[in-house]
Amino acid sequence: MSEDNIVYIGNKPVMNYVLAVVTQMNGGLSEVMLKARGRAISRAVDVAEIVRNKFMSDLELGTINISTEEVTNREGSNSNVSAIEIQLLK
């Protein structure tokens, strides 16, 4: 798994990430990994479903990993943030 086929989901509109996934898949990659943390998790699920249902119906879900990451904020205190990785396979 190289850095090229990972799409980090953040606060941009969902269609930006959908376009990134479709572009990578059409560029010859056979798998793309979506990664998101915290509030972006629901956006990552939306991206996976939109790509599968509207753009590339032959796409399959691979592994889905969930975890908790410890993040240090600006004040120096630690908090736990949920994370998800969704693998999309051609």
FENKANOR-V614806 format. One record per residue. N is the residue number from 1. PHI is phi as a letter, one per 40 degrees, with the letter a starting at -180 (999 if undefined). OMEGA is omega in radians with two decimals (* if undefined). D_LAST is the distance of its C-alpha to the last C-alpha in whole Angstrom. Layout:
N:PHI:OMEGA:D_LAST ; N:PHI:OMEGA:D_LAST
//
This chain:
1:999:3.14:15 ; 2:c:3.14:16 ; 3:c:-3.09:18 ; 4:c:-3.06:16 ; 5:b:3.02:13 ; 6:b:3.07:15 ; 7:b:3.11:16 ; 8:c:-3.09:19 ; 9:c:3.14:20 ; 10:b:-3.03:24 ; 11:b:3.12:26 ; 12:c:3.09:25 ; 13:c:-3.08:24 ; 14:d:-3.06:20 ; 15:c:3.06:20 ; 16:c:-3.13:20 ; 17:c:3.07:17 ; 18:d:3.13:15 ; 19:c:3.13:16 ; 20:c:-3.14:15 ; 21:c:-3.11:11 ; 22:c:3.12:11 ; 23:c:-3.14:13 ; 24:c:3.14:11 ; 25:c:3.12:8 ; 26:c:3.10:10 ; 27:c:3.04:12 ; 28:h:3.11:10 ; 29:c:3.14:8 ; 30:c:3.07:5 ; 31:a:3.08:6 ; 32:b:3.11:9 ; 33:b:3.04:12 ; 34:c:3.11:14 ; 35:b:-3.13:18 ; 36:a:3.08:21 ; 37:b:3.01:24 ; 38:f:-3.07:27 ; 39:c:-3.13:27 ; 40:c:-3.11:24 ; 41:c:-3.13:22 ; 42:c:3.10:22 ; 43:c:3.11:21 ; 44:c:3.10:18 ; 45:c:3.10:17 ; 46:d:3.14:18 ; 47:d:-3.12:15 ; 48:c:-3.10:13 ; 49:c:3.12:14 ; 50:c:3.13:15 ; 51:c:-3.09:11 ; 52:c:-3.01:10 ; 53:c:-3.03:13 ; 54:b:-2.99:15 ; 55:b:-3.06:12 ; 56:b:-3.05:9 ; 57:c:3.13:9 ; 58:c:-3.12:7 ; 59:c:3.11:5 ; 60:b:3.03:6 ; 61:c:3.03:9 ; 62:c:3.13:10 ; 63:c:3.04:13 ; 64:b:-3.12:15 ; 65:b:3.03:19 ; 66:b:-3.12:22 ; 67:a:3.05:25 ; 68:b:3.13:28 ; 69:b:3.09:29 ; 70:c:-3.06:33 ; 71:b:3.07:33 ; 72:c:-3.12:37 ; 73:c:-3.04:38 ; 74:c:-3.12:40 ; 75:c:3.12:43 ; 76:g:3.11:42 ; 77:c:-3.12:41 ; 78:c:3.01:38 ; 79:a:3.14:36 ; 80:c:3.14:33 ; 81:b:3.10:30 ; 82:c:3.14:27 ; 83:b:3.11:23 ; 84:b:3.01:20 ; 85:b:-3.14:17 ; 86:b:-3.13:13 ; 87:c:3.07:10 ; 88:b:-3.08:7 ; 89:b:3.09:4 ; 90:c:*:0
//
